Amino acid sequence: MTANSLISAQKPADTGLQVALHPLPILEISDYIARSYQRGYKGAIVGALLGQQNGREITIEHSFTCRTEKNAAGFYELDESWFQSRIEQMRLVHKSPPLDLVGWYALVPKSGPNELHLPIHRQFINHNESSILLGFHVDDILHPVAGDPLPLSIYESNMEADDSDASGEDKEMRDSEAPTKMVLKFRELPYTTETGEAEMIAMQFVREGGANATATASEKRILDQFDQKISVDEGKGKRRAVETTTTTTTTTTTTSSTSKTAPSNTSTTTTTNIDANLTKAESEYMSALQAKSNAIKMMKSRVDLVVAYLQKLPPAFAAGKQTLADAAADARASGGRYTTPSNNILRQIQALATNIELAMPAQKTTLQKEILQETNDVHLVELIADLLASVGDVREVGKKFAVVETARFHKSRLVGGGGPGSGGGGGGGGQFDGYTAELERRESELI
């Protein structure tokens, strides 16, 4: 493989740029690449990176796609007017914390940037002199290898002297007044990954949604290309998908052979879906429970392995009455009945047992006392609220009782005043019949 002429041969300095990459730009870029590939997009996949720059430290926190157009030479360039308006909009949106342009991203070969990337990179340099380039390697996505890191690289650019014309022949000594030709070259940068709380929520949503997603006919082609990067949940934890053709052939063969021997079971498997009636929330809840169940099963298997190792130690060594050398000799003489002790493994088990106390309260009685105190405080507040409500009810009853007693008092006075009349006065009590009826009506309403 020929060396890339745009990659700098100089060793990176110790005081180079330090890049911190957040997961949200990776999600946005990978989604943009997948959608463009699925729709058959033929243009340049280019976008801008937003972040913060503090001296030599750069963070990549957000990204957005950019509009490009071909120039007269056939190279892609940014639509400058559109990009200027969009970057101003992004600065208004991302005010707290303030994010600005720190670089751009594109599809880059594994060997590094080439001549096609230079026009756009020079445009980004006009906006930010220290713009970095985040290159996604499509070859690593299409042909992944187990244990590989993220399929991307980050480059910085510098102006260096062009020594391409240098040869092994002796040249005439000339004055050094002629300016040295400078060319733009890239140097790969190391990077770290950082995640904030909001990004953790987004990653959790993507993980739960991705676990429940189903492939449609229109998505078949893109999933066939990216299937080796998809995690498949089969109820026994997540595994990395294998080659599509091999899996399809094996599945077809197994299905056909099974259909000959047990057609009823095959029919039931293909037509019954126990998750068909679950809502999205229920499916996500089931997925979360399944993940927790898998984690608990894995932890139990590890604990059983540790217990089995400790049980197979020589009894004298486990009791502390034997040295490591003697225990190793006894283990070899036992014919596999006992295992050879290892101080390294025993130290790790001891550290694990010590760290368990960190997850449990040191003083259990104090914790129980605090919980009981907080519970009593909650109950006391509830009782006070009930008491205040009862006081209000009592006040209302008192007001109604006072009105009723006042009505009864006036009624008794009116009735008593008309009783002693004689002759014509005897009819005097009848003049208060209207007042008495009104008082009785009010009394019945209050009661």
C-alpha positions as CSV (number, residue, x, y, z in Angstrom):
1,M,0.0,0.0,0.0
2,T,1.4,3.4,-1.0
3,A,1.8,6.0,1.7
4,N,-0.7,8.8,1.8
5,S,1.1,12.0,0.8
6,L,-1.4,14.1,2.8
7,I,-0.5,12.4,6.1
8,S,2.3,14.1,8.0
9,A,5.4,12.1,8.6
10,Q,6.4,14.2,11.6
11,K,5.9,12.7,15.1
12,P,3.1,14.4,17.0
13,A,4.1,16.7,19.8
14,D,3.3,16.0,23.4
15,T,1.3,19.2,23.6
16,G,-1.0,18.3,20.8
17,L,-4.8,18.7,20.7
18,Q,-6.8,16.7,23.2
19,V,-10.2,15.7,21.8
20,A,-13.2,14.5,23.8
21,L,-15.8,12.9,21.7
22,H,-19.5,12.7,22.9
23,P,-21.9,9.9,21.7
24,L,-24.6,12.2,20.3
25,P,-22.5,13.3,17.2
26,I,-21.7,9.6,16.6
27,L,-25.4,8.7,16.6
28,E,-26.2,11.6,14.3
29,I,-23.4,10.9,11.8
30,S,-24.1,7.1,11.7
31,D,-27.8,7.8,11.2
32,Y,-27.0,10.3,8.4
33,I,-24.7,7.7,6.7
34,A,-27.3,4.9,7.0
35,R,-30.1,7.0,5.6
36,S,-28.0,8.3,2.7
37,Y,-26.9,4.8,1.9
38,Q,-30.4,3.5,2.0
39,R,-31.8,6.2,-0.2
40,G,-29.0,5.9,-2.8
41,Y,-27.6,9.4,-2.1
42,K,-24.8,10.2,-4.6
43,G,-23.5,13.4,-3.1
44,A,-20.9,14.2,-0.5
45,I,-21.7,13.2,3.1
46,V,-20.4,16.2,5.0
47,G,-21.4,17.9,8.3
48,A,-20.1,20.3,10.8
49,L,-19.0,19.6,14.4
50,L,-20.0,21.8,17.3
51,G,-18.2,21.9,20.7
52,Q,-16.0,23.9,23.0
53,Q,-12.4,24.7,22.7
54,N,-10.3,25.7,25.7
55,G,-6.7,26.0,24.7
56,R,-5.6,22.7,23.3
57,E,-8.7,20.9,24.6
58,I,-11.6,20.3,22.2
59,T,-14.9,18.7,22.9
60,I,-17.2,17.4,20.1
61,E,-20.8,17.6,21.5
62,H,-23.2,18.2,18.6
63,S,-23.2,18.0,14.8
64,F,-25.4,19.0,11.8
65,T,-25.3,18.1,8.1
66,C,-24.1,20.6,5.5
67,R,-25.3,21.4,2.0
68,T,-22.6,20.9,-0.7
69,E,-22.3,21.6,-4.4
70,K,-19.8,20.7,-7.1
71,N,-17.4,23.4,-8.4
72,A,-15.9,23.7,-11.9
73,A,-13.1,21.2,-11.1
74,G,-15.6,18.5,-10.0
75,F,-14.8,18.8,-6.3
76,Y,-17.5,19.3,-3.7
77,E,-17.6,22.5,-1.7
78,L,-19.8,24.0,0.9
79,D,-22.7,26.3,0.0
80,E,-21.1,29.2,1.7
81,S,-24.2,31.5,2.1
82,W,-26.3,28.6,3.4
83,F,-23.6,27.5,5.8
84,Q,-23.0,31.0,7.2
85,S,-26.7,31.3,8.1
86,R,-26.9,27.8,9.5
87,I,-23.9,28.3,11.8
88,E,-25.4,31.5,13.1
89,Q,-28.6,29.7,13.9
90,M,-26.7,26.9,15.7
91,R,-24.9,29.5,17.8
92,L,-28.2,31.0,18.9
93,V,-29.6,27.6,19.8
94,H,-26.5,26.4,21.7
95,K,-25.9,29.4,24.0
96,S,-25.8,27.6,27.3
97,P,-23.2,26.2,27.3
98,P,-21.9,28.2,24.3
99,L,-20.9,25.8,21.5
100,D,-19.1,26.9,18.3
101,L,-17.6,25.4,15.2
102,V,-14.7,23.0,16.0
103,G,-14.4,21.0,12.8
104,W,-16.3,18.8,10.3
105,Y,-16.9,15.2,9.4
106,A,-16.9,13.1,6.2
107,L,-16.3,9.6,4.9
108,V,-12.6,9.0,4.8
109,P,-10.6,6.0,3.6
110,K,-8.6,4.0,6.2
111,S,-5.4,5.4,4.7
112,G,-6.5,9.0,5.6
113,P,-7.9,12.1,3.8
114,N,-7.2,12.6,0.1
115,E,-7.4,15.4,-2.4
116,L,-11.2,15.4,-2.4
117,H,-11.3,16.6,1.2
118,L,-9.0,19.6,0.8
119,P,-11.5,22.1,-0.7
120,I,-14.0,21.7,2.1
121,H,-11.3,21.6,4.7
122,R,-9.9,24.9,3.5
123,Q,-13.4,26.4,3.8
124,F,-13.7,25.2,7.4
125,I,-10.3,26.6,8.2
126,N,-11.5,30.0,7.1
127,H,-14.1,29.8,9.9
128,N,-11.8,28.2,12.5
129,E,-8.1,27.9,11.9
130,S,-7.8,24.8,14.2
131,S,-10.7,22.9,12.6
132,I,-10.4,19.1,13.0
133,L,-11.6,16.4,10.7
134,L,-13.6,13.4,12.0
135,G,-13.4,10.7,9.4
136,F,-15.8,7.7,9.3
137,H,-14.3,4.6,7.8
138,V,-17.0,2.8,5.8
139,D,-14.7,-0.2,5.2
140,D,-14.6,-0.9,8.9
141,I,-18.4,-0.7,9.1
142,L,-19.0,-3.0,6.2
143,H,-16.3,-5.5,7.2
144,P,-16.0,-5.3,11.0
145,V,-13.5,-7.3,13.0
146,A,-14.1,-8.4,16.6
147,G,-12.4,-6.1,19.1
148,D,-12.0,-3.2,16.8
149,P,-12.6,0.3,18.2
150,L,-15.0,2.8,16.7
151,P,-14.7,3.0,12.9
152,L,-13.5,6.6,12.9
153,S,-10.4,8.7,13.1
154,I,-9.8,12.3,14.1
155,Y,-7.2,14.5,12.2
156,E,-5.7,17.9,12.7
157,S,-4.1,19.9,9.9
158,N,-0.9,21.8,9.8
159,M,1.1,23.7,7.2
160,E,4.4,21.9,6.6
161,A,7.3,22.4,4.2
162,D,6.9,20.5,1.0
163,D,9.9,18.1,0.6
164,S,8.5,16.1,-2.3
165,D,11.0,17.6,-4.7
166,A,14.0,16.5,-2.6
167,S,16.2,13.9,-4.2
168,G,19.4,12.2,-3.3
169,E,21.5,14.3,-5.8
170,D,23.7,17.2,-4.8
171,K,22.3,20.6,-5.6
172,E,23.8,24.0,-6.2
173,M,24.0,26.2,-3.1
174,R,21.7,29.1,-3.4
175,D,20.5,31.9,-1.2
176,S,17.8,31.0,1.2
177,E,15.7,34.0,0.4
178,A,13.3,32.0,-1.8
179,P,10.2,31.2,0.1
180,T,9.7,27.6,1.1
181,K,6.6,25.9,-0.4
182,M,4.1,25.0,2.3
183,V,1.4,22.3,1.9
184,L,-1.5,21.2,4.1
185,K,-1.0,17.9,5.8
186,F,-3.0,15.9,8.3
187,R,-2.0,14.2,11.5
188,E,-4.1,11.7,13.4
189,L,-5.1,12.6,17.0
190,P,-5.9,10.4,19.9
191,Y,-9.3,11.0,21.5
192,T,-11.3,10.0,24.5
193,T,-15.1,9.5,24.9
194,E,-17.2,11.5,27.4
195,T,-20.9,11.1,28.2
196,G,-23.3,13.5,30.0
197,E,-26.5,12.8,31.9
198,A,-28.7,13.9,29.0
199,E,-26.7,11.8,26.6
200,M,-27.1,8.8,28.8
201,I,-30.9,9.2,28.6
202,A,-30.7,9.5,24.9
203,M,-28.5,6.4,24.7
204,Q,-30.9,4.5,26.9
205,F,-33.8,5.4,24.6
206,V,-31.9,4.4,21.5
207,R,-30.9,1.1,23.1
208,E,-34.4,0.2,24.2
209,G,-35.9,1.4,20.9
210,G,-33.3,-0.5,18.9
211,A,-34.0,-3.7,20.8
212,N,-37.6,-3.6,19.8
213,A,-37.1,-2.4,16.1
214,T,-38.1,-4.7,13.3
215,A,-36.8,-4.6,9.7
216,T,-39.1,-3.7,6.9
217,A,-38.6,-4.6,3.2
218,S,-37.2,-1.1,2.5
219,E,-34.6,-1.5,5.2
220,K,-33.5,-4.9,4.1
221,R,-30.6,-3.8,1.9
222,I,-29.0,-1.4,4.5
223,L,-29.4,-4.0,7.3
224,D,-27.7,-6.6,5.2
225,Q,-24.7,-4.4,4.9
226,F,-24.5,-3.3,8.6
227,D,-25.7,-6.5,10.2
228,Q,-22.3,-7.2,11.8
229,K,-22.6,-4.1,13.8
230,I,-26.1,-4.8,15.1
231,S,-26.5,-6.4,18.5
232,V,-29.2,-9.1,18.5
233,D,-31.2,-9.9,21.6
234,E,-32.2,-13.5,21.7
235,G,-33.2,-13.8,25.4
236,K,-29.7,-15.0,26.4
237,G,-27.9,-11.7,26.3
238,K,-26.7,-9.8,23.3
239,R,-24.4,-11.3,20.7
240,R,-22.7,-10.0,17.6
241,A,-24.5,-11.0,14.4
242,V,-22.6,-13.3,12.0
243,E,-22.5,-13.2,8.2
244,T,-26.0,-12.8,6.7
245,T,-25.5,-15.4,3.9
246,T,-24.3,-18.1,6.3
247,T,-27.1,-17.4,8.8
248,T,-29.8,-17.4,6.1
249,T,-28.5,-20.7,4.6
250,T,-28.3,-22.4,8.0
251,T,-31.8,-21.2,9.1
252,T,-33.3,-22.3,5.8
253,T,-31.8,-25.8,6.1
254,T,-32.9,-26.2,9.7
255,T,-36.4,-25.0,9.0
256,S,-36.8,-27.3,6.0
257,S,-35.6,-30.3,8.0
258,T,-37.7,-29.5,10.9
259,S,-40.8,-29.0,8.8
260,K,-40.5,-32.6,7.6
261,T,-40.3,-34.1,11.0
262,A,-42.6,-31.8,13.0
263,P,-44.8,-29.8,10.8
264,S,-47.1,-28.8,13.6
265,N,-44.3,-27.2,15.7
266,T,-43.1,-25.3,12.7
267,S,-46.6,-23.9,12.0
268,T,-47.0,-22.8,15.6
269,T,-43.6,-21.1,15.6
270,T,-44.2,-19.1,12.4
271,T,-47.7,-17.9,13.2
272,T,-47.6,-17.2,16.9
273,N,-46.0,-14.1,18.3
274,I,-46.5,-13.7,22.1
275,D,-45.3,-10.1,21.9
276,A,-47.8,-9.0,19.2
277,N,-50.3,-7.4,21.6
278,L,-47.7,-5.6,23.7
279,T,-47.6,-1.8,23.6
280,K,-44.4,0.1,23.1
281,A,-44.1,0.9,26.8
282,E,-44.7,-2.7,27.7
283,S,-42.1,-3.9,25.2
284,E,-39.5,-1.5,26.6
285,Y,-40.4,-2.7,30.1
286,M,-40.0,-6.3,29.1
287,S,-36.7,-5.5,27.4
288,A,-35.4,-3.8,30.5
289,L,-36.5,-6.8,32.7
290,Q,-34.8,-9.2,30.3
291,A,-31.6,-7.2,30.4
292,K,-31.6,-7.2,34.2
293,S,-32.4,-10.9,34.2
294,N,-29.4,-11.6,32.0
295,A,-27.2,-9.5,34.2
296,I,-28.3,-11.4,37.3
297,K,-27.8,-14.7,35.6
298,M,-24.3,-13.7,34.6
299,M,-23.5,-12.4,38.1
300,K,-24.7,-15.7,39.6
301,S,-22.5,-17.7,37.2
302,R,-19.5,-15.7,38.2
303,V,-20.3,-16.1,41.9
304,D,-20.7,-19.8,41.4
305,L,-17.3,-20.0,39.7
306,V,-15.7,-18.1,42.6
307,V,-17.3,-20.5,45.1
308,A,-16.3,-23.5,43.1
309,Y,-12.7,-22.3,43.0
310,L,-12.6,-21.7,46.8
311,Q,-14.2,-25.1,47.5
312,K,-11.5,-26.9,45.4
313,L,-8.6,-25.4,47.4
314,P,-6.7,-27.8,49.6
315,P,-8.4,-27.9,53.1
316,A,-5.1,-27.3,54.9
317,F,-4.3,-24.3,52.8
318,A,-7.9,-22.9,53.2
319,A,-7.5,-23.3,57.0
320,G,-4.2,-21.3,56.9
321,K,-2.0,-24.2,58.0
322,Q,-0.1,-24.7,54.7
323,T,2.2,-22.7,52.6
324,L,1.5,-22.0,48.9
325,A,4.3,-24.4,47.7
326,D,3.0,-27.3,49.8
327,A,-0.6,-26.6,48.7
328,A,0.5,-26.6,45.1
329,A,2.3,-30.0,45.6
330,D,-0.8,-31.4,47.3
331,A,-3.0,-30.2,44.4
332,R,-0.7,-31.9,41.9
333,A,-0.7,-35.1,43.9
334,S,-4.5,-35.1,44.3
335,G,-5.0,-35.9,40.7
336,G,-7.4,-33.0,39.9
337,R,-9.4,-33.2,43.2
338,Y,-7.9,-29.9,44.4
339,T,-6.9,-26.9,42.4
340,T,-3.5,-25.1,42.6
341,P,-3.9,-21.9,44.7
342,S,-3.0,-18.6,43.2
343,N,-2.2,-15.6,45.3
344,N,-3.3,-13.2,42.4
345,I,-6.7,-14.8,42.2
346,L,-7.2,-14.9,45.9
347,R,-6.3,-11.2,46.2
348,Q,-8.9,-10.4,43.6
349,I,-11.5,-12.4,45.4
350,Q,-10.6,-10.6,48.7
351,A,-10.9,-7.2,47.0
352,L,-14.3,-8.2,45.6
353,A,-15.5,-9.3,49.0
354,T,-14.2,-6.1,50.6
355,N,-15.9,-3.9,48.0
356,I,-19.3,-5.6,48.8
357,E,-19.3,-3.7,52.0
358,L,-19.3,-0.4,50.0
359,A,-22.7,-1.3,48.6
360,M,-24.1,-2.0,52.0
361,P,-24.5,0.5,55.0
362,A,-21.7,0.3,57.5
363,Q,-24.1,0.9,60.4
364,K,-27.4,-0.9,59.7
365,T,-29.0,0.2,62.9
366,T,-28.3,3.9,62.1
367,L,-29.8,3.6,58.7
368,Q,-32.9,1.9,60.1
369,K,-33.3,4.6,62.7
370,E,-33.1,7.3,60.0
371,I,-35.6,5.5,57.8
372,L,-38.0,5.1,60.9
373,Q,-37.5,8.8,61.7
374,E,-38.4,9.9,58.2
375,T,-41.4,7.6,58.1
376,N,-42.6,9.1,61.4
377,D,-42.2,12.6,60.0
378,V,-44.3,11.7,57.0
379,H,-47.0,10.2,59.1
380,L,-46.9,13.3,61.5
381,V,-47.4,15.6,58.5
382,E,-50.3,13.5,57.4
383,L,-51.9,13.7,60.9
384,I,-51.4,17.4,61.0
385,A,-53.1,17.8,57.7
386,D,-56.0,15.7,58.8
387,L,-56.2,17.8,62.0
388,L,-56.3,21.1,60.1
389,A,-59.1,19.7,57.9
390,S,-61.0,18.6,61.0
391,V,-60.6,22.0,62.6
392,G,-62.1,23.6,59.4
393,D,-65.0,21.2,59.5
394,V,-65.6,22.0,63.2
395,R,-65.6,25.7,62.5
396,E,-68.2,25.3,59.8
397,V,-70.4,23.2,62.2
398,G,-70.1,25.9,64.8
399,K,-71.2,28.6,62.4
400,K,-74.2,26.5,61.4
401,F,-75.1,25.7,65.0
402,A,-75.0,29.4,65.9
403,V,-77.3,30.3,63.1
404,V,-79.7,27.5,64.2
405,E,-79.7,28.6,67.8
406,T,-80.3,32.2,66.9
407,A,-83.3,31.1,64.7
408,R,-84.7,29.0,67.5
409,F,-84.3,31.9,70.0
410,H,-86.1,34.3,67.8
411,K,-88.8,31.7,67.1
412,S,-89.4,31.1,70.8
413,R,-89.7,34.9,71.5
414,L,-92.1,35.4,68.6
415,V,-94.3,32.5,69.6
416,G,-94.3,33.4,73.3
417,G,-95.3,37.1,72.5
418,G,-98.5,36.2,70.7
419,G,-99.8,33.6,73.2
420,P,-101.3,35.7,76.0
421,G,-103.7,37.9,73.8
422,S,-107.4,37.9,74.6
423,G,-110.3,38.5,72.2
424,G,-108.9,40.5,69.5
425,G,-105.5,40.1,71.0
426,G,-105.8,36.3,70.7
427,G,-105.4,36.7,67.0
428,G,-102.2,38.6,67.6
429,G,-100.2,35.3,67.6
430,G,-101.3,34.6,64.1
431,Q,-99.5,37.6,62.7
432,F,-96.2,35.8,63.4
433,D,-97.1,32.7,61.5
434,G,-95.2,33.9,58.4
435,Y,-92.0,34.6,60.4
436,T,-92.2,31.2,62.1
437,A,-92.5,29.4,58.8
438,E,-89.5,31.3,57.4
439,L,-87.4,30.4,60.4
440,E,-88.3,26.8,60.1
441,R,-87.4,26.8,56.5
442,R,-83.9,28.3,57.2
443,E,-83.4,25.8,60.0
444,S,-84.1,22.9,57.8
445,E,-81.7,24.2,55.1
446,L,-78.9,24.6,57.7
447,I,-79.4,21.1,59.1
